[in-house]
Amino acid sequence: MRTYTAILFVAILSCQPSQRGGIVSLAPSADEIIVRLGAKDKLVGVSTYSKVKGVDVVGDLVNPDYERIVALKPDVVIIVLPMHRRVKSRLKELNIETYDFSPESPDELIYEVENLGKLVNRKEEAQRLADSVKRLISSIKPVGKFTFYVELSSKPVFVAGGDTYIASIVSMFGGENLFRNLKGYVPVSTEDILSKRPDIVFSTQKMEDRIGMKACVVRLEHDHVSPGISIFQLIPYLKSSIDSCLKKMGG
């Protein structure tokens, strides 16, 4: 997937008219990186989930407003696969180029930061940001052994499989993902979770009312589990939270 994306990326850069219409992004994590690179002016459209202000909103992630996107005449629309597979097909029918922003690991995130830097003509800024992410990744050390899972929703319960971005980062602290054999973000039963008896749960949901759940809970925001740079701002929080949970377990 990475090789195909790189080829497509080069094609976009070589074929697009210079400064024709900017970028529409349906990937909030990509929005954040573009702004961090000092290229907010390149964004002409974002989704309803974006935190970027002062830019036209083109609808939600799954059902964007295609008429609005066409009216903005973007050079490229940033999408996330496989979530945006149908969106990609529709944009192709409209002769609008797309760029797949779907990092599945910290290493792929670094790759994508550098690519976005090329896309918005901020190569030096992108290199500095990529180097900063590399340093943060290298700073993550195991703090102890524990089992965990990451929960993204409660009705139904969706968890992060072993190949997901957030689970791979938590594993760097010494954790064993109880759903490491699953791929992507998948639904599981409450009974399955309880039978595994996790030590720690990393969740975007409130867990206080969950009957039978005795694990230590570490709360996350939704944008912290998406493949972007937000999670790296939480490294001290993750470390201290895991340390606190491990002390409770030891006590």
C-alpha positions as CSV (number, residue, x, y, z in Angstrom):
1,M,0.0,0.0,0.0
2,R,2.8,2.4,0.8
3,T,4.5,1.9,-2.6
4,Y,1.2,2.5,-4.4
5,T,0.6,5.6,-2.4
6,A,4.0,7.0,-3.2
7,I,3.4,6.5,-6.9
8,L,0.1,8.1,-6.7
9,F,1.5,11.0,-4.7
10,V,4.2,11.7,-7.4
11,A,1.5,11.6,-10.1
12,I,-0.6,14.2,-8.2
13,L,2.4,16.5,-7.8
14,S,3.4,16.3,-11.4
15,C,-0.1,16.6,-13.0
16,Q,-1.9,19.2,-10.8
17,P,-2.0,22.8,-12.0
18,S,0.1,25.1,-9.7
19,Q,-2.0,26.6,-6.9
20,R,-5.2,25.7,-8.7
21,G,-7.4,25.0,-5.8
22,G,-5.6,23.8,-2.7
23,I,-6.5,20.8,-0.5
24,V,-9.7,19.4,0.8
25,S,-9.0,17.0,3.8
26,L,-11.4,14.4,5.0
27,A,-8.7,13.2,7.5
28,P,-8.6,15.3,10.7
29,S,-5.2,13.9,11.6
30,A,-3.8,15.2,8.3
31,D,-5.4,18.6,8.9
32,E,-3.5,18.8,12.2
33,I,-0.2,18.0,10.5
34,I,-0.7,20.5,7.7
35,V,-1.4,23.2,10.2
36,R,1.6,22.2,12.3
37,L,3.7,22.6,9.1
38,G,2.5,26.2,8.8
39,A,0.4,25.5,5.7
40,K,-3.2,26.2,6.9
41,D,-3.6,28.4,3.9
42,K,-3.4,25.3,1.6
43,L,-6.6,23.9,3.2
44,V,-9.7,25.0,1.4
45,G,-12.1,22.4,2.9
46,V,-12.2,20.1,5.9
47,S,-14.7,17.7,7.5
48,T,-17.1,18.3,10.4
49,Y,-14.7,16.5,12.7
50,S,-11.8,18.8,12.0
51,K,-10.5,21.2,14.7
52,V,-9.2,23.6,12.1
53,K,-11.3,26.9,12.1
54,G,-11.9,29.4,9.4
55,V,-12.0,26.8,6.6
56,D,-15.0,25.6,4.6
57,V,-16.7,22.5,6.0
58,V,-17.6,19.9,3.4
59,G,-19.6,17.5,5.5
60,D,-18.9,14.5,7.6
61,L,-16.2,11.8,7.1
62,V,-18.4,9.2,5.4
63,N,-20.9,11.3,3.5
64,P,-19.2,14.5,2.4
65,D,-20.9,17.2,0.3
66,Y,-19.7,16.4,-3.2
67,E,-21.2,19.5,-4.7
68,R,-19.3,21.6,-2.2
69,I,-16.1,19.8,-2.9
70,V,-16.5,20.3,-6.7
71,A,-17.2,24.0,-6.1
72,L,-13.9,24.4,-4.2
73,K,-12.0,22.9,-7.2
74,P,-9.3,21.3,-5.1
75,D,-6.1,19.9,-6.5
76,V,-6.5,16.9,-4.2
77,V,-8.8,15.5,-1.5
78,I,-7.1,13.7,1.4
79,I,-8.9,10.5,2.3
80,V,-8.5,7.6,4.7
81,L,-8.7,4.0,3.4
82,P,-10.6,1.7,3.7
83,M,-13.1,4.0,5.3
84,H,-13.3,6.3,2.3
85,R,-13.4,3.6,-0.4
86,R,-16.8,4.7,-1.7
87,V,-15.8,8.3,-1.4
88,K,-12.7,7.6,-3.5
89,S,-14.8,6.0,-6.2
90,R,-17.2,8.9,-6.3
91,L,-14.4,11.5,-6.5
92,K,-12.8,9.6,-9.3
93,E,-16.1,9.8,-11.2
94,L,-15.9,13.6,-10.6
95,N,-12.3,13.7,-11.9
96,I,-10.9,14.8,-8.6
97,E,-7.6,13.4,-7.4
98,T,-7.3,11.8,-4.0
99,Y,-4.4,11.1,-1.6
100,D,-4.6,8.2,0.9
101,F,-3.5,9.2,4.4
102,S,-3.7,5.9,6.3
103,P,-0.6,5.4,8.4
104,E,-0.9,2.1,10.3
105,S,2.2,2.5,12.5
106,P,4.5,5.2,14.0
107,D,7.0,4.6,11.2
108,E,4.3,5.0,8.5
109,L,3.2,8.3,10.3
110,I,6.8,9.6,9.8
111,Y,6.6,8.7,6.2
112,E,3.2,10.5,5.8
113,V,4.5,13.6,7.6
114,E,7.3,13.9,5.0
115,N,4.9,13.3,2.1
116,L,2.4,16.0,3.4
117,G,5.4,18.3,3.6
118,K,6.0,17.8,-0.1
119,L,2.3,18.2,-0.9
120,V,2.1,21.6,0.8
121,N,5.7,22.7,-0.1
122,R,7.0,22.6,3.5
123,K,9.7,20.0,3.2
124,E,12.0,21.5,5.8
125,E,9.2,22.0,8.3
126,A,8.0,18.4,7.7
127,Q,11.5,17.0,8.2
128,R,11.7,18.8,11.6
129,L,8.4,17.5,12.6
130,A,9.3,14.0,11.5
131,D,12.5,14.1,13.4
132,S,10.6,15.3,16.5
133,V,8.2,12.3,16.2
134,K,11.2,10.0,15.8
135,R,12.7,11.3,19.1
136,L,9.4,10.9,20.9
137,I,9.1,7.3,19.7
138,S,12.6,6.5,20.8
139,S,11.8,7.9,24.2
140,I,9.1,5.3,24.9
141,K,10.5,2.6,27.1
142,P,8.7,-0.4,28.7
143,V,7.5,0.4,32.2
144,G,6.4,-3.1,33.1
145,K,4.3,-6.0,31.9
146,F,0.5,-5.7,31.7
147,T,-2.3,-6.9,29.5
148,F,-4.6,-4.3,27.9
149,Y,-7.1,-3.5,25.2
150,V,-8.2,-0.2,23.6
151,E,-11.9,0.5,23.4
152,L,-13.3,3.0,20.9
153,S,-17.0,2.6,21.4
154,S,-19.4,0.8,23.8
155,K,-22.5,0.1,21.8
156,P,-21.3,-2.0,20.1
157,V,-17.9,-2.5,21.7
158,F,-15.2,-1.8,19.1
159,V,-11.6,-2.6,20.0
160,A,-8.2,-1.9,18.4
161,G,-6.5,-5.0,16.9
162,G,-2.8,-5.7,16.9
163,D,-2.0,-3.8,13.7
164,T,-3.6,-0.5,14.8
165,Y,-1.7,2.7,15.5
166,I,-2.8,3.3,19.1
167,A,-2.3,-0.4,20.2
168,S,1.2,-0.5,18.8
169,I,2.2,2.6,20.8
170,V,0.7,1.3,24.0
171,S,2.6,-2.0,23.4
172,M,5.9,0.0,23.4
173,F,5.3,0.6,27.1
174,G,5.4,-3.2,27.8
175,G,1.7,-4.0,27.2
176,E,0.3,-7.1,25.6
177,N,-2.8,-6.4,23.5
178,L,-5.4,-9.0,24.3
179,F,-6.9,-8.5,20.8
180,R,-3.5,-8.5,19.0
181,N,-4.7,-11.3,16.7
182,L,-7.4,-9.1,15.2
183,K,-6.9,-6.7,12.4
184,G,-8.2,-3.1,12.4
185,Y,-11.0,-1.9,14.6
186,V,-13.5,-4.6,15.2
187,P,-16.6,-5.4,17.3
188,V,-16.3,-7.8,20.2
189,S,-18.7,-9.0,22.9
190,T,-18.6,-7.8,26.5
191,E,-18.4,-11.4,27.6
192,D,-15.2,-11.9,25.5
193,I,-13.6,-8.8,27.2
194,L,-14.5,-9.9,30.7
195,S,-13.2,-13.5,30.1
196,K,-9.8,-12.1,29.1
197,R,-9.5,-10.1,32.4
198,P,-7.4,-7.1,31.1
199,D,-5.1,-5.3,33.5
200,I,-5.6,-1.9,31.9
201,V,-8.3,-0.5,29.5
202,F,-7.5,2.5,27.3
203,S,-10.9,3.9,26.4
204,T,-12.6,6.8,24.8
205,Q,-15.8,5.8,26.7
206,K,-16.9,6.1,30.3
207,M,-16.3,2.8,32.1
208,E,-17.6,3.6,35.5
209,D,-21.0,1.8,34.9
210,R,-19.5,-1.2,33.2
211,I,-20.7,-4.2,35.3
212,G,-17.9,-6.7,36.0
213,M,-15.1,-4.5,34.8
214,K,-12.3,-4.5,37.3
215,A,-9.4,-3.2,35.1
216,C,-7.6,0.0,35.7
217,V,-9.0,2.6,33.1
218,V,-7.0,5.2,31.2
219,R,-9.2,7.7,29.5
220,L,-8.4,8.9,26.0
221,E,-10.0,11.4,23.6
222,H,-11.1,10.2,20.1
223,D,-8.4,12.2,18.3
224,H,-5.8,10.4,20.4
225,V,-6.6,7.0,18.9
226,S,-6.5,8.1,15.3
227,P,-3.3,7.8,13.3
228,G,-1.8,11.2,13.8
229,I,0.6,13.2,16.0
230,S,-1.8,14.0,18.9
231,I,-1.0,10.8,20.7
232,F,2.7,11.8,21.1
233,Q,1.7,14.8,23.2
234,L,0.3,12.2,25.6
235,I,3.4,10.2,26.2
236,P,4.0,11.6,29.7
237,Y,0.3,11.1,30.5
238,L,0.4,7.5,29.2
239,K,3.5,6.7,31.1
240,S,2.3,8.1,34.4
241,S,-1.1,6.5,34.0
242,I,0.4,3.1,33.3
243,D,2.8,3.5,36.2
244,S,-0.2,4.4,38.5
245,C,-2.1,1.3,37.3
246,L,0.8,-1.0,37.8
247,K,1.2,0.3,41.3
248,K,-2.4,-0.4,42.0
249,M,-2.0,-3.9,40.6
250,G,1.0,-4.5,42.8
251,G,-0.8,-3.3,45.8
